[in-house]
Amino acid sequence: MDKNKYIRFDWAVKRLLRDKANFVVLEGLLTVLLDRQVHIIDILESEGNQQIYEDKFNRVDVKARDSEGEIIIVEVQVTRELYFLERILYGAAKAITEHIKLGELYSEVKKVYSISILYFDIGKGNDYLYHGQNTFTGVHTGDHLHVTVKERDALVQRLPSEIFPEYFLIRVNEFDQVATTPLEEWLDYLKNDYIRPDTKTPGLKEAREKLVYYNMDEAERAAYDRHVDAIMIQNDVLGTAKLEGLVEGRMKGLEEGRVEGREEGREEGLVEGEEKGILKVARNMKEKNMPMDIIIQMTGLTAEDIERL
């Protein structure tokens, strides 16, 4: 029996880390990521807090409030989703409006941190961690604008970045190195489910005690195993379809490019190949009896399109 077999983080977020006794694990990740001590006061109600299997297969998230009154959204995205950036923007905006009452001063707007842990390729880039926030930069001078506000009879200088949401994108699959820093130790766990026995990294020491696979009862282990199997099947279906679609698209594009002598022919062939790949993904998922809403979410097709496959 492998006593050092740990639960995947996406499952832990969904089932275990919402328990107040286990907040310390998530607090550790946030402390390392935000570079300040984070204490979670409570887990707030959100759409992602549902625990229905079909709703949570591809994505899990937690919305928490810390001791500073700020809102922190943590999402774990297992596979590619269309309009991902638009969705995290919507999530941050919704969190802001949900936590200010009608008639309150705008000074009551809460700072929101949106943290996305991604297990898919979102685009081109060499780093495994990206951070973005709103700033106003002088077009000619390059300086950052400080906004002067009057607060309690005192003039206070604020940067827009102290007010606007911050976004962190953790590209798990891009991490490929020996873990030597606390953040790298967290990435090693997120990607490989590995935690050093002698770790002193915030949250991971507690994870070694709370997220052990064999600490779950038999029914919970069975549910967890089904979850992991489903992810493996899904990734295999997506990977195969994507490869076949890209190969077919490239071949068609090169052929059309040779015939027509134009780059447009190649581009059109690639687009057509990608479309065929998406249809193949949907057909394979349908054959494996995956829920309709998951197929729609992952392919962007309509229910009518999928029914016709």
C-alpha positions in Angstrom: 0.0 0.0 0.0 1.4 3.4 -1.1 0.9 5.6 2.0 2.3 8.5 0.0 -0.4 8.5 -2.7 -2.1 11.8 -2.6 -5.4 13.0 -4.0 -5.5 15.2 -7.1 -5.9 18.8 -6.3 -9.1 19.3 -8.4 -10.8 16.5 -6.4 -9.5 17.9 -3.1 -10.9 21.4 -3.9 -14.2 19.8 -4.8 -14.6 17.5 -1.8 -12.2 18.4 1.0 -10.8 21.9 1.0 -14.2 23.5 1.5 -14.2 22.2 5.1 -13.0 24.8 7.5 -10.7 22.3 9.2 -8.9 22.0 5.8 -8.7 25.7 4.9 -5.0 25.6 5.9 -4.1 23.7 2.7 -5.7 26.3 0.4 -4.4 29.1 2.5 -0.9 27.8 2.0 -1.2 27.9 -1.8 -2.6 31.4 -1.7 0.1 32.6 0.7 2.8 31.3 -1.6 1.2 32.7 -4.7 0.2 36.1 -3.5 3.4 36.5 -1.4 1.5 37.5 1.8 -0.1 35.7 4.6 -3.7 34.7 3.6 -6.3 33.6 6.2 -9.6 32.3 4.7 -12.6 33.4 6.8 -15.2 31.4 4.9 -16.2 29.8 1.6 -18.8 31.9 -0.2 -21.7 30.7 -2.3 -21.0 30.5 -6.0 -22.1 28.6 -9.1 -18.9 26.6 -8.9 -19.5 25.5 -5.3 -22.1 22.9 -6.6 -20.9 19.3 -6.2 -23.0 17.7 -8.9 -20.7 15.4 -10.8 -21.8 16.5 -14.3 -21.4 20.2 -13.4 -18.0 19.7 -11.9 -16.4 17.1 -14.2 -14.3 19.7 -16.2 -14.1 22.6 -13.8 -14.0 23.1 -10.0 -13.8 26.3 -8.2 -13.9 27.9 -4.7 -14.8 31.5 -3.9 -13.4 32.5 -0.5 -13.2 35.7 1.6 -9.9 36.4 3.4 -9.3 38.3 6.7 -8.8 41.5 4.7 -12.3 41.2 3.3 -11.0 40.5 -0.2 -12.5 37.9 -2.5 -10.4 35.1 -3.9 -11.6 32.9 -6.7 -9.7 29.6 -7.2 -10.6 27.6 -10.3 -9.2 24.3 -11.5 -9.7 23.8 -15.2 -9.0 20.2 -16.3 -9.5 20.5 -20.1 -9.8 23.1 -22.8 -12.9 25.3 -22.7 -14.0 27.8 -25.3 -14.2 31.4 -24.2 -12.1 30.7 -21.1 -10.7 34.3 -20.8 -14.2 35.7 -21.2 -15.5 33.5 -18.4 -12.8 34.4 -15.9 -13.5 38.1 -16.6 -17.2 37.5 -16.0 -16.5 35.6 -12.8 -14.4 38.5 -11.4 -17.0 41.1 -12.4 -19.8 39.0 -10.9 -17.9 38.6 -7.6 -17.6 42.4 -7.4 -21.2 43.1 -7.9 -22.4 40.3 -5.6 -20.5 41.8 -2.7 -21.6 45.4 -2.8 -25.1 46.3 -1.7 -27.3 48.7 -3.6 -26.8 52.2 -2.3 -23.3 51.5 -0.8 -20.4 53.8 -1.7 -18.1 52.6 -4.4 -15.4 52.6 -1.8 -17.0 49.4 -0.5 -16.0 47.5 -3.7 -14.0 44.4 -2.8 -10.6 43.6 -4.4 -10.9 40.3 -6.3 -8.1 37.8 -7.1 -8.9 35.3 -9.8 -6.6 32.3 -9.7 -6.9 29.7 -12.5 -5.0 26.4 -12.3 -4.9 25.1 -15.9 -4.2 21.6 -17.1 -4.5 22.5 -20.8 -2.6 24.6 -23.3 -4.1 28.1 -23.3 -1.6 29.6 -25.8 2.0 30.4 -26.5 4.3 31.3 -23.6 7.4 30.0 -21.9 6.4 30.5 -18.2 4.2 28.3 -16.0 2.8 31.3 -14.1 1.3 34.5 -15.6 0.0 37.5 -13.7 -2.2 40.3 -15.1 -3.8 43.4 -13.6 -5.2 46.7 -14.6 -2.8 49.7 -14.8 -3.1 53.1 -16.5 0.2 53.9 -18.2 1.2 57.2 -19.7 1.1 56.9 -23.5 4.1 59.4 -23.8 5.7 59.2 -20.4 5.4 55.5 -19.5 4.5 56.4 -15.9 1.8 54.7 -13.9 -1.2 56.8 -12.8 -1.8 57.3 -9.1 -5.4 58.2 -8.3 -5.9 60.7 -5.4 -9.0 60.1 -3.3 -10.3 61.7 -0.1 -10.8 59.1 2.6 -11.6 60.1 6.2 -10.4 63.7 5.7 -7.1 62.5 4.3 -5.8 62.4 0.8 -4.8 58.9 -0.2 -2.8 57.9 -3.2 -4.0 54.6 -4.8 -2.8 52.7 -7.8 -5.6 51.2 -10.0 -3.9 47.8 -9.4 -4.9 48.2 -5.7 -8.5 48.3 -6.7 -9.0 46.4 -9.9 -9.0 42.5 -10.0 -5.8 40.6 -10.4 -5.6 37.4 -12.5 -3.2 34.5 -12.1 -2.9 31.8 -14.7 -1.0 28.7 -13.5 -0.1 26.5 -16.6 0.5 23.2 -14.8 1.7 21.3 -17.9 4.4 23.8 -18.6 6.2 23.1 -15.3 9.1 20.8 -15.9 11.9 21.3 -13.4 13.2 20.3 -10.1 11.2 22.0 -7.3 13.5 24.2 -5.2 11.1 27.0 -4.2 7.8 26.9 -2.3 5.9 27.8 -5.5 7.7 25.1 -7.5 6.9 22.6 -4.7 3.2 23.5 -5.2 3.5 23.0 -8.9 5.1 19.6 -8.4 2.1 18.6 -6.4 -0.4 20.1 -8.8 1.2 18.3 -11.8 2.6 15.1 -10.3 0.7 14.7 -7.1 4.0 14.6 -5.3 4.8 16.2 -1.9 8.3 16.1 -0.4 8.4 14.2 2.9 10.4 17.1 4.5 8.4 19.9 3.0 8.1 23.1 4.9 6.1 24.9 2.2 2.9 26.5 3.5 -0.1 24.2 3.0 1.8 21.2 1.7 2.8 19.9 5.1 -0.9 19.8 6.0 -1.8 18.3 2.6 0.5 15.3 3.4 -1.8 14.6 6.3 -5.2 15.5 4.9 -5.0 14.5 1.3 -3.8 10.9 1.5 -5.7 8.6 -0.9 -6.0 5.8 1.6 -7.5 8.1 4.2 -10.7 8.1 2.2 -13.3 5.5 2.8 -14.0 2.8 0.2 -16.9 4.6 -1.4 -15.0 7.8 -1.7 -12.0 6.1 -3.2 -14.3 4.4 -5.8 -15.8 7.8 -6.7 -12.3 9.3 -6.9 -11.0 6.5 -9.1 -14.0 6.9 -11.5 -13.2 10.7 -11.7 -9.5 10.0 -12.6 -10.5 7.4 -15.2 -13.0 9.8 -16.7 -10.3 12.5 -17.0 -7.9 10.0 -18.6 -10.5 8.9 -21.2 -11.5 12.5 -21.9 -7.9 13.6 -22.4 -7.3 10.6 -24.7 -10.3 11.4 -26.8 -9.4 15.0 -27.1 -5.7 14.3 -27.8 -6.5 11.8 -30.5 -9.1 14.0 -32.2 -6.9 17.1 -32.0 -4.0 15.2 -33.6 -6.1 13.7 -36.3 -7.8 17.0 -37.0 -4.5 18.9 -37.2 -2.8 16.3 -39.5 -5.8 16.3 -41.8 -6.0 20.1 -41.8 -2.3 20.4 -42.6 -2.5 17.9 -45.4 -5.5 19.6 -46.9 -4.1 23.0 -46.4 -0.7 22.2 -48.0 -2.5 20.5 -51.0 -4.8 23.5 -51.5 -1.9 25.9 -51.0 0.1 24.0 -53.8 -2.9 24.0 -56.1 -3.9 27.6 -55.6 -0.5 29.0 -54.9 -1.8 31.1 -52.0 -1.4 31.1 -48.2 -5.2 31.4 -47.9 -5.6 27.8 -49.2 -3.4 26.5 -46.4 -5.2 28.5 -43.7 -8.6 27.4 -44.9 -7.5 23.8 -44.9 -6.3 24.2 -41.3 -9.6 25.7 -40.2 -11.5 22.9 -41.9 -9.3 20.3 -40.3 -9.9 21.8 -36.8 -13.6 21.8 -37.4 -13.5 18.2 -38.3 -11.4 17.5 -35.2 -14.1 19.2 -33.0 -16.8 17.0 -34.6 -14.7 13.9 -34.0 -14.3 14.9 -30.3 -18.0 15.4 -29.9 -18.8 12.1 -31.7 -16.4 10.1 -29.5 -17.6 11.7 -26.3 -21.2 11.0 -27.3 -20.3 7.3 -27.9 -18.8 7.2 -24.5 -22.1 8.5 -23.0 -20.6 11.7 -21.6 -23.2 14.3 -20.4 -24.6 16.6 -23.1 -23.7 19.7 -21.2 -20.0 18.6 -20.9 -19.9 17.9 -24.7 -21.4 21.4 -25.4 -19.0 23.1 -23.0 -15.9 21.5 -24.5 -16.7 21.7 -28.2 -18.8 24.8 -28.5 -21.4 22.8 -30.5 -25.1 23.1 -30.0 -27.3 20.3 -28.6 -28.9 20.0 -32.1 -25.4 19.6 -33.7 -24.5 16.9 -31.3 -27.8 15.1 -31.7 -27.2 14.9 -35.5 -23.8 13.2 -35.0 
